[in-house]
Amino acid sequence: MAATQYLADWQAYPFQIDQTRLTFHLDPRATRVLSQIEFRRIAPGDLVLDGVGLTTLHLAIDGKPVTATPEGERLVIRDLPDAFTFQAEVQIDPQANTALEGLYLSGGMFCTQCEAQGFRHITWYPDRPDVMAPFHVTIHSDMPVLLSNGNPVSQSAGMAEWHDPWPKPAYLFALVAGDLRAVSDSFTTMSGADVALNVWVRPGDEPRAGYALESLIRSMQWDERAYGREYDLSVFNIVAVDDFNMGAMENKGLNIFNSKLVLATAETATDGDYERIEGVIGHEYFHNWTGNRITCRDWFQLCLKEGLTVFRDQQFTSDMRSAAVKRIADVQTLRARQFREDAGPLAHPPRPDHYQEINNFYTATVYEKGAEVIGMLKRLVGDDAYRAALDLYFSRHDGQACTIEDWIAVFQDATGRDLTQFKLWYTDAGTPRLTMTETFTDGTLVLDFAQTTAPTPGQPEKPARVIPIALGLIGPNGDQVLDTTVLEMTDATQSFRFDGLGARPVVSLLRGFSAPVTVTRQMSPADQALLLAHDTDPFARWQAGHDLALDGLIARATGATGGAEFIRALAGVLDDAPADPAFAALCLALPGDEEIATTIATRGAVPDPDAIHAARRAMMTEIATAYEAQFAGLYDAMATETYHPDAKGAGRRSLRLACLAYLSRLDGGDRAQHLFASADNMTERQGALEQLIATGRAAQPLAEFEAQFRDNRLVMDKWFMVQPLRAAPGDAVARARELAARPDFDWKNPNRFRALIAGLTANHAAFHAADGSGYDFVAEWLMKLDPVNAQTTARMSSAFETFARYDTARQAKARAALQRIADLPGLSRNTAEMVTRILAGPA
């Protein structure tokens, strides 16, 4: 087990680097890396360098050989002058690097991944984010394309030089060498500088790279318009890589992307794929300022760059598409991933105060909750003050490695507000629960709020936080009697008064999801239905219907009756559906099994995965029967003649597939069969295939799908995923085992591994099967992958984090599966930390 790192122990590095020069002689089994690093002392201390898996051939200080023995994963050199040049020559084996950290091979192409601590796998270096330097890189290789960070200096046969003038930490270093083709364009910045843009892909993939390039141009335009930030190099390169642990990486001037977030055509990518490509392209580009030009001082501050950049990419997608639909989708993701994290043994604050393995903290809390904290801050200070604070942030901290304290200080200085209490959002774990009660007397409405946050590991007591509560009031006739107002709650209990009301209104609470909290309030189904029909805030309107459905499903899953009010209320949703198909599709989607289980557990009961699954299927059938004609009409009306991945077309297809899901409950998959055969786009073809799997009619369609796309790795990932995801719970594990036994289950490829294993774990009743077969299957594969790729294994192990909320028999089976992982000889420290934390949760 790795030693625990504590924020309180952080110390500044005693040296500054004025220049880093690297020379690579690339070879699949024996790459030589020569480094020349100019150090200058800024404080007392030894020279401490990080390195893992390096064969050290030569070390020197100012040209004179030195002898130094590594101390674990560190090299310590003492008694040094105040300024000197450190030189090293090491040898590494990219082909053996299955962990995909540092320099490795992906299908014969050299590529790198250095965040968080991958650079130490390349050469000896102070591998920490606060040590920043300009890089000059020379690459020797017979590969036709040789890329690194910054601007090109020179290129000749077998050699290329790159220079990045902007100081950066080692985690932002990148190198790519391979047989690649560029899809190119250019961009002129707002100051008139010309930038060459390239998306590099394997030969034959050029037709699938155009949308990524278009998304990059839109991102550059938007960042200039929304934040006043322009690009600062002469070239911007993106490279698509098949083997990648993450989605993408923001390396300065050379973004490396998982190919699934670059390559797209209508025939191979869904609407969701297109939106993710646009959003992730934007996210990594926005990092150029919020992450690269201004980075984080230490890894405890990870949410400083990630939370802000996620918030920026959410704003970007909202502007490119539908702001209302995007907000609802973001909240769904937050609740499914981060609320679950907050409620279990893996809970941690956006800025943790300790960790064992930093790769385990690339979490929903750091990313999604980090973004919500930025959104709350913007809501509290207002749009103009937010822009002023960001301008101050960029001017004050450009070229620096910063902390959350620096970020908070910028807002305090720009606005004059005291944000001491607000900072608790960064330092305290857990999701606050907001309870509201109301009284109405003689035209006066009084709202009483109370906030509590449950204990989390290491944090038993939680003081009150600042909670911005956006609300409106809807009259009994459906008219809005109070526009959106933001209440600022700062105490554990607080009351707010509204006078001069003619009749008791319905409170439209937490509009726009103004804070990442859960809400407890007494609300009648009639009031929920009224908000679903009349609320002027799209999120609050959707939330009312969602809560109405959730209450009904919980009632059914726990042996009662429920859901009638929601089913009746859907009449209005269907009547309005053509006006905003994407929003209607969200309103028609029932809460998922996982959310139902979470809510049941929150209410103090033990969820039964089988009962939940049955309740949801029964309600779908009832809804389908009640509105068959309307669903059939909308299904036909929402057909699109020409595919385009814009918000309008995507919205129509999302509503069409929502209708298909209900109609398939009645026609046994007839429409899905026809759509699968006739669809000209992957969105509808995959949607139809999922319904055919669910109705048991997928054997021939699955064979046809495989025959058409067997040579397309990304499309086949979808094929591997949908089968365990949509299979009946009793069949899913067996189907997953069959798929895992296939020769094309390339389990060492992270995309293929995640497709199959995550497909099964997302099938709630199958993963939590009473016989433990789901737990056993996943544990077996995690144990097999761990020696090969510990990062992916550790992240996938979080599937077990909620096991303690189920019945004792399931708990015992899950705990036994986890213990087998924990007992694995040579278990990586990544996975060991995750499994240990999960097992240490409540029994």
C-alpha positions, 0 to 999 in steps of 0.5 A, spaced: 500 500 500 502 506 498 504 511 503 498 516 504 500 523 502 497 529 506 495 536 503 498 539 510 505 536 508 506 540 501 512 543 501 515 548 495 520 545 490 527 548 492 529 549 484 526 552 478 527 549 471 529 555 466 529 550 460 528 542 459 531 539 453 529 532 451 531 528 445 528 521 444 531 515 440 524 511 439 524 504 439 519 499 441 523 495 446 528 500 447 527 507 447 533 512 449 531 518 452 536 524 453 534 529 458 538 536 459 535 540 465 537 547 467 536 548 474 536 554 479 536 554 486 530 558 489 530 555 496 534 550 501 534 543 499 536 537 495 535 535 488 529 530 488 527 527 481 521 522 480 522 515 476 519 509 475 521 503 471 527 506 468 534 503 466 539 509 467 545 509 463 548 515 465 547 521 470 551 528 470 551 535 473 554 540 468 557 534 464 561 531 470 558 524 471 555 523 478 553 516 481 546 516 485 542 510 487 535 511 487 531 511 493 525 507 491 521 511 486 526 517 487 533 519 485 536 524 490 542 528 489 545 532 494 550 538 495 549 542 489 551 549 486 545 554 486 545 553 478 547 547 474 545 543 468 542 535 470 543 530 464 540 523 464 540 518 459 535 512 460 532 507 456 525 505 457 520 499 453 514 502 450 511 496 448 511 492 455 507 498 457 500 496 458 499 500 463 498 506 458 502 511 463 508 515 460 510 513 453 507 506 450 505 503 443 498 503 441 497 499 434 504 501 432 504 508 434 508 511 439 504 516 444 504 518 451 499 519 457 503 523 463 497 526 467 497 525 473 504 522 474 506 518 468 512 523 466 516 519 471 515 513 467 519 517 461 525 520 465 528 522 471 524 529 473 521 533 478 514 530 476 509 535 480 505 540 477 508 546 480 515 545 477 514 548 470 518 549 464 519 551 457 520 544 453 525 543 447 524 536 444 527 533 439 525 526 436 528 521 432 524 516 429 523 512 422 515 514 423 513 519 418 509 523 423 513 526 429 509 531 434 510 534 440 508 540 444 508 547 442 511 550 435 515 546 430 522 548 429 525 544 424 523 537 421 527 532 416 527 525 414 527 521 421 527 527 425 523 533 428 524 539 433 519 542 437 519 548 442 514 550 447 515 557 449 510 557 455 512 554 461 508 547 463 509 542 468 511 535 466 504 532 466 502 536 460 508 533 456 506 529 450 509 526 444 506 522 438 510 518 432 506 514 427 503 513 420 498 518 421 494 523 416 491 530 418 485 533 417 486 540 417 484 547 417 486 554 420 483 559 425 485 566 425 484 569 433 481 575 435 488 579 435 489 576 428 494 571 429 493 565 424 493 558 427 494 551 423 489 546 426 490 538 425 486 532 427 491 526 426 488 519 425 490 513 422 490 512 414 482 511 412 479 514 418 480 521 415 472 521 413 470 521 420 474 526 423 471 532 420 466 533 426 472 534 431 475 539 427 469 543 426 468 542 434 475 545 435 473 551 431 467 552 434 470 552 441 476 557 439 470 562 437 466 561 443 472 562 448 474 568 445 467 570 445 465 568 452 471 569 456 476 573 452 481 567 451 485 566 445 490 561 443 497 562 443 501 558 439 502 557 431 499 550 431 494 546 435 494 538 434 489 533 436 491 526 435 486 520 435 489 514 439 485 507 440 488 505 447 487 510 452 485 510 459 481 517 459 477 520 454 482 525 452 488 529 455 489 537 454 497 537 453 499 544 451 498 544 443 498 537 442 491 534 445 491 526 445 484 523 444 481 517 445 479 515 438 471 514 440 471 522 442 474 524 435 471 519 430 464 520 427 459 519 421 452 518 421 453 511 420 458 509 426 456 514 431 450 516 435 447 523 437 450 522 444 457 521 441 457 527 437 455 531 443 460 528 447 465 529 441 463 536 441 463 537 448 470 534 450 473 537 444 471 544 447 473 541 454 480 540 452 481 546 448 478 550 454 484 547 458 489 551 454 487 557 459 484 553 465 489 548 466 495 549 462 497 557 462 494 556 469 495 550 472 494 547 479 500 547 485 499 540 487 494 534 485 490 536 491 487 542 487 485 538 481 478 541 482 481 548 480 482 546 473 477 540 472 471 543 475 472 550 472 473 547 465 467 542 466 463 548 467 466 552 461 464 546 457 457 545 460 456 553 458 459 551 451 454 545 450 449 549 452 450 555 447 451 550 442 445 546 443 439 546 448 441 550 455 435 547 458 436 540 456 443 540 457 442 542 464 437 536 466 442 532 463 448 534 467 444 534 473 442 526 471 449 525 471 451 528 477 446 524 481 447 518 478 455 518 479 457 524 484 451 523 489 452 516 489 460 517 491 458 522 496 453 517 499 458 511 500 465 509 502 469 513 497 466 520 499 471 525 499 471 533 498 472 536 491 479 538 494 481 532 498 486 533 504 489 526 503 490 521 498 494 514 497 494 514 489 492 520 485 489 516 479 483 514 484 481 522 485 479 523 477 472 522 480 465 525 479 466 529 485 472 533 482 469 534 476 462 534 476 461 537 483 467 541 482 463 544 476 457 545 480 461 549 485 463 554 480 456 554 478 453 556 485 459 561 485 457 565 479 449 565 481 451 568 487 456 574 484 452 575 478 454 574 471 458 581 470 462 580 477 463 573 475 466 575 468 470 580 472 473 575 477 475 571 471 479 576 468 482 578 474 484 570 475 487 570 468 491 576 469 493 575 476 495 568 475 497 567 468 503 562 468 502 560 475 501 553 479 495 555 483 490 553 489 483 554 491 485 559 496 488 563 490 481 562 486 477 564 492 481 570 493 480 573 486 472 572 487 473 576 494 477 581 491 473 582 485 466 582 488 468 585 495 464 578 498 467 574 504 467 567 501 470 564 507 463 560 508 463 558 501 469 555 501 466 549 505 464 546 498 471 545 496 473 542 503 467 538 506 465 532 503 457 529 502 451 532 499 447 537 503 440 535 505 435 541 504 428 540 508 423 545 506 416 546 510 411 551 508 405 555 512 400 560 508 396 565 512 392 571 510 396 572 504 403 570 507 407 564 505 413 562 510 418 557 508 422 554 513 429 551 511 434 546 514 440 543 512 444 537 514 450 533 511 451 526 513 457 524 516 462 521 511 469 518 512 473 522 516 468 528 517 463 526 522 461 533 523 459 538 517 457 546 519 452 549 515 454 551 508 452 557 503 446 554 499 443 559 493 436 557 493 433 559 486 425 559 486 419 561 483 411 561 485 406 558 481 399 560 482 393 555 483 391 556 476 398 555 473 400 562 472 407 565 475 406 569 481 413 570 483 419 570 478 425 566 479 428 569 486 435 567 489 435 566 496 442 565 500 441 560 505 447 561 510 445 558 517 443 551 519 435 553 519 433 559 516 426 562 514 424 566 508 417 570 508 413 572 501 407 577 503 401 579 498 399 573 495 392 572 493 392 564 494 396 559 496 402 558 491 406 552 489 413 553 490 417 551 484 424 550 488 431 549 486 430 552 479 436 550 474 438 546 480 441 552 483 445 547 488 448 540 488 443 538 494 437 533 495 431 536 497 425 533 502 419 537 502 411 535 503 408 535 496 402 532 493 401 529 487 396 534 484 402 540 486 407 536 482 402 535 476 401 542 476 408 544 476 409 539 470 404 542 466 405 550 468 412 551 471 416 556 467 423 553 469 424 547 464 429 544 470 423 545 475 418 542 470 422 536 469 424 535 476 416 535 478 415 530 473 421 526 475 419 526 482 412 524 481 414 518 477 419 516 482 414 516 488 410 511 484 415 507 482 418 506 489 411 505 491 410 499 486 417 496 488 415 496 495 409 493 495 404 498 494 400 502 488 402 508 485 404 512 479 397 513 477 398 521 477 404 521 473 401 517 468 395 522 467 400 527 467 403 525 461 397 527 457 400 534 457 407 532 456 405 528 449 400 534 447 406 539 448 412 534 445 412 537 438 414 544 440 420 541 444 422 534 442 428 533 446 425 536 453 419 531 452 424 525 451 427 527 458 420 527 461 418 521 458 424 517 461 422 513 467 427 514 473 433 508 472 433 502 477 439 505 480 436 511 482 430 508 485 434 503 489 438 509 491 432 513 493 429 507 497 436 506 501 435 514 502 428 513 505 431 508 510 429 501 506 432 496 503 432 496 495 430 489 492 433 490 485 428 484 482 422 488 485 425 495 482 426 492 475 419 489 475 416 495 477 419 499 472 417 494 466 410 494 469 409 502 469 412 502 462 407 497 459 401 501 463 404 508 460 404 504 453 397 502 453 394 508 456 398 512 450 399 507 444 396 512 439 399 518 441 406 514 441 405 511 435 403 518 432 409 521 435 414 516 432 412 517 425 412 524 426 419 525 429 422 521 423 428 525 420 429 525 412 436 527 412 441 526 418 444 531 421 447 531 428 445 538 430 440 539 436 434 539 432 435 533 429 438 529 435 431 532 439 427 529 434 430 522 434 431 522 442 423 523 442 422 518 437 426 513 440 423 514 447 416 513 443 419 506 441 421 504 447 414 504 450 411 501 443 416 495 443 412 493 450 406 492 446 408 490 439 413 485 441 419 489 437 415 490 430 417 497 429 424 496 432 425 490 427 423 495 421 427 501 424 433 497 425 433 494 417 431 501 415 435 506 419 440 510 415 444 512 422 447 509 428 442 513 433 436 509 430 439 503 429 442 502 436 436 504 439 432 499 435 437 494 437 437 495 444 429 494 444 430 488 440 435 485 445 430 487 451 424 483 447 428 477 445 428 478 438 435 480 437 439 474 434 439 476 427 440 483 428 446 482 432 449 477 427 447 483 421 450 488 426 457 484 427 457 482 420 457 490 417 461 493 423 466 487 425 472 491 422 470 498 426 473 497 433 469 503 436 462 500 433 463 493 435 464 496 442 457 498 442 455 491 440 459 488 446 456 494 451 448 493 449 448 486 450 449 485 457 446 492 458 439 491 455 439 483 456 434 480 461 437 480 468 437 473 468 440 472 462 445 478 462 451 475 466 451 468 462 451 473 455 457 477 458 461 470 459 459 468 452 462 475 449 468 475 454 470 468 451 470 471 444 477 472 441 475 479 439 474 481 446 480 485 446 480 486 454 487 489 454 484 495 450 480 500 455 474 501 451 473 494 449 474 492 457 469 498 459 464 496 454 463 489 456 464 490 464 460 497 464 455 494 460 453 489 465 454 493 471 449 498 468 444 493 468 442 494 475 438 487 477 443 483 473 449 486 477 446 485 483 443 478 482 441 474 488 446 469 486 452 473 486 454 471 479 454 479 477 459 480 482 463 474 481 464 476 473 466 483 474 471 481 480 474 475 476 475 480 470 478 486 475 483 481 478 485 479 471 486 486 468 489 489 474 496 486 473 496 489 466 492 496 467 491 498 474 488 505 472 482 502 469 481 496 474 481 501 480 476 506 476 471 500 474 472 497 481 467 503 484 461 499 481 461 495 488 461 502 492 453 501 494 453 494 495 452 495 503 445 498 502 442 491 499 440 485 503 445 481 507 445 475 503 447 480 497 452 484 501 455 477 503 456 475 496 459 482 494 464 482 500 466 476 498 468 478 491 471 484 493 475 480 498 478 476 493 480 482 489 483 485 495 487 478 497 490 478 490 498 477 490 501 483 487 495 487 487 496 494 484 496 500 489 491 503 485 486 498 486 488 496 493 486 503 495 479 503 492 477 496 494 480 497 501 476 503 502 469 500 499 470 494 504 471 499 510 464 502 509 458 500 513 457 493 514 
